[in-house]
Amino acid sequence: MTEVVLTPNTEIDIKIEADVIKPDEFAGKSKEEIEQLIVWQGPDQLPLKNFFDVKGQGGSSAEETSIVIKGDVARVKMIGAEMTAGKITIQGSTGLKVGAEMKGGEIVVEGDADSWAGTEMKGGLLHVKGNTVDHLGCAYRGSWKGMTGGRIVVDGNAQSQIGGGLTGGEIIVNGSAENFCGIRQSGGLIVIRGNAIRAIGAEMSGGTIVVEGHITNFTPGMQYEDEQYDLCFEDIECGGVFKKFTGDFAISKKPKGVLYAGKEANLEL
């Protein structure tokens, strides 16, 4: 793959929207053409070179283009939005909506990601090695359909409304979650390796949620079914004993949502 290196060259006060930072836009462009790509800062349209030093040129296609961002870009929004192929590596933390609506390719965030990471994602891989905030893989406000495909992996913790409106794809959080994980979920898979707080699977009608740790306030519309052992979802394994619940019966008489809760961490259920 041909590599393009972006290095922040200024302190960013007003956040910028930089959905042009993706292999689809860089492919086939020279260094000078990449420098002239337009980003938004408030009402102003400005060239990318005002915020980043550019080294290298795009590959012959998006598939052959790799972008490396050296440093923290927590005030840069929408990196990798709607990308279809190629790779982005962020050597630091990133701002809102990283990988939003991405269709393919791979994004690796070596730090933390702000809210709305992987919003309405359709394909590809988003890997956050740090923590995320709210609305991971979620639907936009006003929309009922969130992530439909692809995979999101978070090595740390996530906060609230993970996978809101999830219809497909997979979200794996290796740390803990907070509130309303899987709200309105109708398909796909969410795995929380740590703990969760409340309203897990609220209003879900399909799909699967696994919480290996403790659930502080259990969703009342979930109905106990039985115990199951050593769950496996293709290449995703969840070892141990789990209590299986279906729901959410608060919104449907025949819901198809499944919630697995680690037995040892939830003996009171």
ROTI-994216 format. One record per residue (C-alpha): residue number from 1; residue in three letters; x, y, z. Coordinates in Angstrom, 2 decimals, decimal comma. Layout:
% residues N
[NUM "Ala" [X Y Z]]
...
END
This chain:
% residues 269
[1 "Met" [0,00 0,00 0,00]]
[2 "Thr" [1,08 3,58 -0,68]]
[3 "Glu" [1,34 5,61 2,54]]
[4 "Val" [0,35 9,22 3,15]]
[5 "Val" [1,48 10,74 6,45]]
[6 "Leu" [-0,42 13,64 8,03]]
[7 "Thr" [1,18 15,57 10,91]]
[8 "Pro" [-0,79 18,28 12,74]]
[9 "Asn" [0,97 21,62 12,28]]
[10 "Thr" [-1,15 23,96 14,41]]
[11 "Glu" [-3,29 24,14 17,54]]
[12 "Ile" [-6,93 23,75 16,53]]
[13 "Asp" [-9,34 25,96 18,46]]
[14 "Ile" [-12,67 25,58 16,64]]
[15 "Lys" [-13,12 21,92 15,71]]
[16 "Ile" [-12,80 21,03 12,04]]
[17 "Glu" [-14,86 18,64 9,92]]
[18 "Ala" [-12,46 16,60 7,82]]
[19 "Asp" [-14,39 13,82 6,11]]
[20 "Val" [-11,93 14,23 3,21]]
[21 "Ile" [-9,35 12,38 5,30]]
[22 "Lys" [-9,97 8,93 3,86]]
[23 "Pro" [-8,35 6,70 1,22]]
[24 "Asp" [-11,22 7,33 -1,21]]
[25 "Glu" [-10,28 11,04 -1,40]]
[26 "Phe" [-6,49 10,61 -1,30]]
[27 "Ala" [-6,29 7,87 -3,95]]
[28 "Gly" [-4,76 9,04 -7,23]]
[29 "Lys" [-3,80 12,46 -5,83]]
[30 "Ser" [-0,38 14,06 -5,49]]
[31 "Lys" [0,92 15,63 -2,29]]
[32 "Glu" [-0,07 19,07 -3,58]]
[33 "Glu" [-3,60 17,95 -4,47]]
[34 "Ile" [-4,09 16,39 -1,03]]
[35 "Glu" [-2,93 19,62 0,60]]
[36 "Gln" [-5,68 21,51 -1,22]]
[37 "Leu" [-8,55 19,25 -0,13]]
[38 "Ile" [-11,19 21,30 1,69]]
[39 "Val" [-12,17 20,96 5,35]]
[40 "Trp" [-14,74 22,98 7,28]]
[41 "Gln" [-14,02 25,07 10,36]]
[42 "Gly" [-17,23 26,72 11,47]]
[43 "Pro" [-18,54 28,59 8,37]]
[44 "Asp" [-15,13 28,61 6,67]]
[45 "Gln" [-13,81 26,27 3,99]]
[46 "Leu" [-10,04 25,88 4,33]]
[47 "Pro" [-7,34 23,72 2,72]]
[48 "Leu" [-6,11 20,68 4,59]]
[49 "Lys" [-2,57 22,10 4,60]]
[50 "Asn" [-3,69 24,78 7,08]]
[51 "Phe" [-3,92 22,05 9,70]]
[52 "Phe" [-1,65 19,22 8,54]]
[53 "Asp" [1,73 18,76 6,94]]
[54 "Val" [1,39 16,18 4,17]]
[55 "Lys" [4,03 13,64 3,20]]
[56 "Gly" [3,58 11,18 0,35]]
[57 "Gln" [0,92 10,69 -2,29]]
[58 "Gly" [-2,18 8,57 -2,70]]
[59 "Gly" [-2,11 5,07 -4,10]]
[60 "Ser" [-3,61 4,01 -7,40]]
[61 "Ser" [-6,91 3,20 -5,64]]
[62 "Ala" [-8,52 3,46 -2,22]]
[63 "Glu" [-7,57 -0,17 -1,58]]
[64 "Glu" [-3,91 0,72 -2,17]]
[65 "Thr" [-3,91 3,84 0,03]]
[66 "Ser" [-2,91 3,94 3,70]]
[67 "Ile" [-3,18 7,13 5,76]]
[68 "Val" [-1,14 7,58 8,97]]
[69 "Ile" [-1,99 10,50 11,25]]
[70 "Lys" [0,88 11,25 13,61]]
[71 "Gly" [-0,43 12,80 16,80]]
[72 "Asp" [-3,60 13,70 18,63]]
[73 "Val" [-6,56 14,84 16,50]]
[74 "Ala" [-9,25 15,03 19,18]]
[75 "Arg" [-10,54 18,28 17,65]]
[76 "Val" [-10,88 16,80 14,16]]
[77 "Lys" [-14,28 15,30 13,31]]
[78 "Met" [-15,45 12,73 10,76]]
[79 "Ile" [-12,12 11,15 9,85]]
[80 "Gly" [-12,82 8,14 7,62]]
[81 "Ala" [-16,52 8,95 7,24]]
[82 "Glu" [-18,09 6,90 4,42]]
[83 "Met" [-14,74 5,33 3,46]]
[84 "Thr" [-15,01 2,18 1,36]]
[85 "Ala" [-11,50 0,69 1,38]]
[86 "Gly" [-7,89 1,20 2,44]]
[87 "Lys" [-6,57 1,91 5,93]]
[88 "Ile" [-6,32 4,81 8,37]]
[89 "Thr" [-4,07 4,68 11,45]]
[90 "Ile" [-4,46 7,46 14,03]]
[91 "Gln" [-1,48 7,59 16,39]]
[92 "Gly" [-3,40 9,34 19,14]]
[93 "Ser" [-6,99 10,20 20,01]]
[94 "Thr" [-9,63 11,35 17,56]]
[95 "Gly" [-12,77 13,45 17,50]]
[96 "Leu" [-16,46 12,96 16,80]]
[97 "Lys" [-17,85 10,52 14,22]]
[98 "Val" [-14,68 8,67 13,28]]
[99 "Gly" [-15,66 6,01 10,75]]
[100 "Ala" [-19,26 7,25 10,55]]
[101 "Glu" [-21,14 5,40 7,80]]
[102 "Met" [-17,97 3,63 6,68]]
[103 "Lys" [-18,54 0,84 4,19]]
[104 "Gly" [-15,19 -0,92 4,09]]
[105 "Gly" [-11,52 -0,75 4,91]]
[106 "Glu" [-9,93 -0,44 8,35]]
[107 "Ile" [-9,48 2,35 10,87]]
[108 "Val" [-7,19 1,92 13,88]]
[109 "Val" [-7,31 4,54 16,65]]
[110 "Glu" [-4,39 4,09 19,01]]
[111 "Gly" [-5,89 6,46 21,60]]
[112 "Asp" [-9,48 7,33 22,51]]
[113 "Ala" [-12,42 8,14 20,23]]
[114 "Asp" [-15,08 10,77 20,92]]
[115 "Ser" [-18,85 10,20 20,63]]
[116 "Trp" [-20,65 8,74 17,60]]
[117 "Ala" [-17,73 6,55 16,49]]
[118 "Gly" [-18,87 4,17 13,75]]
[119 "Thr" [-22,28 5,84 13,51]]
[120 "Glu" [-24,55 3,88 11,12]]
[121 "Met" [-21,52 1,88 9,97]]
[122 "Lys" [-22,16 -0,48 7,05]]
[123 "Gly" [-18,90 -2,44 6,70]]
[124 "Gly" [-15,21 -2,57 7,46]]
[125 "Leu" [-13,35 -2,61 10,78]]
[126 "Leu" [-13,06 0,17 13,35]]
[127 "His" [-10,60 -0,66 16,14]]
[128 "Val" [-10,27 1,77 19,06]]
[129 "Lys" [-7,41 0,81 21,37]]
[130 "Gly" [-8,47 3,27 24,07]]
[131 "Asn" [-11,93 4,27 25,28]]
[132 "Thr" [-14,99 5,68 23,53]]
[133 "Val" [-17,79 7,92 24,76]]
[134 "Asp" [-21,52 7,74 23,86]]
[135 "His" [-23,38 6,45 20,77]]
[136 "Leu" [-20,82 3,92 19,55]]
[137 "Gly" [-22,20 2,29 16,36]]
[138 "Cys" [-25,49 4,03 17,02]]
[139 "Ala" [-28,21 5,52 14,83]]
[140 "Tyr" [-28,27 9,25 14,31]]
[141 "Arg" [-30,94 11,11 16,25]]
[142 "Gly" [-34,19 10,84 14,35]]
[143 "Ser" [-33,18 7,56 12,71]]
[144 "Trp" [-34,26 4,09 13,83]]
[145 "Lys" [-31,56 2,13 12,01]]
[146 "Gly" [-28,03 2,19 13,37]]
[147 "Met" [-25,06 0,06 12,37]]
[148 "Thr" [-25,93 -2,51 9,69]]
[149 "Gly" [-22,61 -4,27 9,07]]
[150 "Gly" [-18,91 -4,39 9,81]]
[151 "Arg" [-17,14 -4,75 13,15]]
[152 "Ile" [-16,21 -2,32 15,92]]
[153 "Val" [-13,69 -3,34 18,59]]
[154 "Val" [-12,97 -1,17 21,64]]
[155 "Asp" [-10,13 -2,33 23,86]]
[156 "Gly" [-11,17 -0,04 26,73]]
[157 "Asn" [-14,53 1,19 28,00]]
[158 "Ala" [-17,53 2,70 26,22]]
[159 "Gln" [-20,28 4,80 27,72]]
[160 "Ser" [-23,99 4,96 26,89]]
[161 "Gln" [-26,21 3,90 23,96]]
[162 "Ile" [-23,78 1,47 22,38]]
[163 "Gly" [-25,35 0,02 19,24]]
[164 "Gly" [-28,58 1,99 19,43]]
[165 "Gly" [-30,81 0,73 16,62]]
[166 "Leu" [-28,29 -1,96 15,67]]
[167 "Thr" [-29,55 -4,15 12,82]]
[168 "Gly" [-26,34 -5,96 11,83]]
[169 "Gly" [-22,63 -6,17 12,39]]
[170 "Glu" [-20,69 -6,69 15,60]]
[171 "Ile" [-19,58 -4,46 18,46]]
[172 "Ile" [-17,06 -5,85 20,96]]
[173 "Val" [-16,16 -3,77 24,03]]
[174 "Asn" [-13,38 -5,38 26,04]]
[175 "Gly" [-14,03 -3,08 29,00]]
[176 "Ser" [-17,28 -1,90 30,58]]
[177 "Ala" [-20,36 -0,03 29,37]]
[178 "Glu" [-22,89 2,25 31,00]]
[179 "Asn" [-26,56 2,81 30,05]]
[180 "Phe" [-28,97 1,77 27,27]]
[181 "Cys" [-26,58 -0,58 25,49]]
[182 "Gly" [-28,45 -2,11 22,53]]
[183 "Ile" [-31,50 0,12 22,86]]
[184 "Arg" [-33,94 -0,67 20,01]]
[185 "Gln" [-31,57 -3,36 18,70]]
[186 "Ser" [-33,13 -5,61 16,04]]
[187 "Gly" [-30,12 -7,60 14,83]]
[188 "Gly" [-26,38 -8,01 15,07]]
[189 "Leu" [-24,19 -8,75 18,09]]
[190 "Ile" [-22,91 -6,69 21,03]]
[191 "Val" [-20,38 -8,16 23,46]]
[192 "Ile" [-19,41 -6,37 26,69]]
[193 "Arg" [-16,53 -8,12 28,43]]
[194 "Gly" [-16,85 -6,01 31,57]]
[195 "Asn" [-19,79 -4,59 33,51]]
[196 "Ala" [-22,87 -2,60 32,49]]
[197 "Ile" [-25,14 -0,30 34,47]]
[198 "Arg" [-28,77 -0,20 33,33]]
[199 "Ala" [-31,39 -0,61 30,57]]
[200 "Ile" [-29,31 -3,17 28,67]]
[201 "Gly" [-31,35 -4,34 25,66]]
[202 "Ala" [-34,23 -1,97 26,39]]
[203 "Glu" [-36,77 -2,06 23,53]]
[204 "Met" [-34,75 -4,67 21,64]]
[205 "Ser" [-36,68 -6,89 19,23]]
[206 "Gly" [-33,86 -9,02 17,83]]
[207 "Gly" [-30,14 -9,58 17,83]]
[208 "Thr" [-27,86 -10,67 20,67]]
[209 "Ile" [-26,17 -8,97 23,62]]
[210 "Val" [-23,59 -10,63 25,87]]
[211 "Val" [-22,52 -9,02 29,14]]
[212 "Glu" [-19,82 -11,07 30,83]]
[213 "Gly" [-19,66 -8,87 33,93]]
[214 "His" [-22,21 -7,49 36,40]]
[215 "Ile" [-25,39 -5,68 35,31]]
[216 "Thr" [-26,31 -3,19 38,04]]
[217 "Asn" [-29,97 -2,54 37,14]]
[218 "Phe" [-31,49 -5,28 35,03]]
[219 "Thr" [-34,02 -4,49 32,28]]
[220 "Pro" [-37,47 -5,55 33,61]]
[221 "Gly" [-38,81 -6,65 30,20]]
[222 "Met" [-36,31 -9,53 29,95]]
[223 "Gln" [-37,54 -13,09 30,60]]
[224 "Tyr" [-35,26 -15,86 31,88]]
[225 "Glu" [-34,93 -18,93 29,62]]
[226 "Asp" [-32,08 -21,18 30,74]]
[227 "Glu" [-28,32 -21,46 31,24]]
[228 "Gln" [-25,80 -21,84 28,43]]
[229 "Tyr" [-22,10 -22,53 28,35]]
[230 "Asp" [-19,11 -21,21 26,37]]
[231 "Leu" [-20,85 -19,10 23,76]]
[232 "Cys" [-19,39 -18,87 20,27]]
[233 "Phe" [-20,43 -16,48 17,50]]
[234 "Glu" [-18,19 -17,49 14,60]]
[235 "Asp" [-14,75 -16,17 15,66]]
[236 "Ile" [-16,03 -14,39 18,80]]
[237 "Glu" [-15,89 -16,57 21,92]]
[238 "Cys" [-17,38 -15,88 25,35]]
[239 "Gly" [-16,27 -18,47 27,87]]
[240 "Gly" [-18,09 -19,48 31,03]]
[241 "Val" [-21,67 -20,00 32,20]]
[242 "Phe" [-24,36 -17,54 31,10]]
[243 "Lys" [-27,96 -16,91 32,03]]
[244 "Lys" [-30,03 -16,54 28,87]]
[245 "Phe" [-32,90 -14,05 28,67]]
[246 "Thr" [-35,23 -13,04 25,85]]
[247 "Gly" [-36,95 -9,70 25,38]]
[248 "Asp" [-37,84 -6,93 25,50]]
[249 "Phe" [-41,38 -8,07 26,42]]
[250 "Ala" [-42,17 -4,47 27,40]]
[251 "Ile" [-42,58 -3,60 23,71]]
[252 "Ser" [-43,52 -6,91 22,06]]
[253 "Lys" [-45,37 -10,12 22,89]]
[254 "Lys" [-42,95 -12,17 20,78]]
[255 "Pro" [-39,57 -10,45 20,88]]
[256 "Lys" [-36,55 -12,22 19,39]]
[257 "Gly" [-33,84 -10,36 21,27]]
[258 "Val" [-31,42 -12,45 23,34]]
[259 "Leu" [-29,41 -11,23 26,32]]
[260 "Tyr" [-26,75 -13,39 27,94]]
[261 "Ala" [-25,51 -12,36 31,41]]
[262 "Gly" [-22,49 -13,96 33,06]]
[263 "Lys" [-23,83 -16,21 35,82]]
[264 "Glu" [-21,10 -15,73 38,42]]
[265 "Ala" [-21,35 -11,94 38,15]]
[266 "Asn" [-25,16 -11,94 38,28]]
[267 "Leu" [-26,20 -14,56 40,82]]
[268 "Glu" [-29,15 -12,43 41,93]]
[269 "Leu" [-30,87 -12,56 38,54]]
END
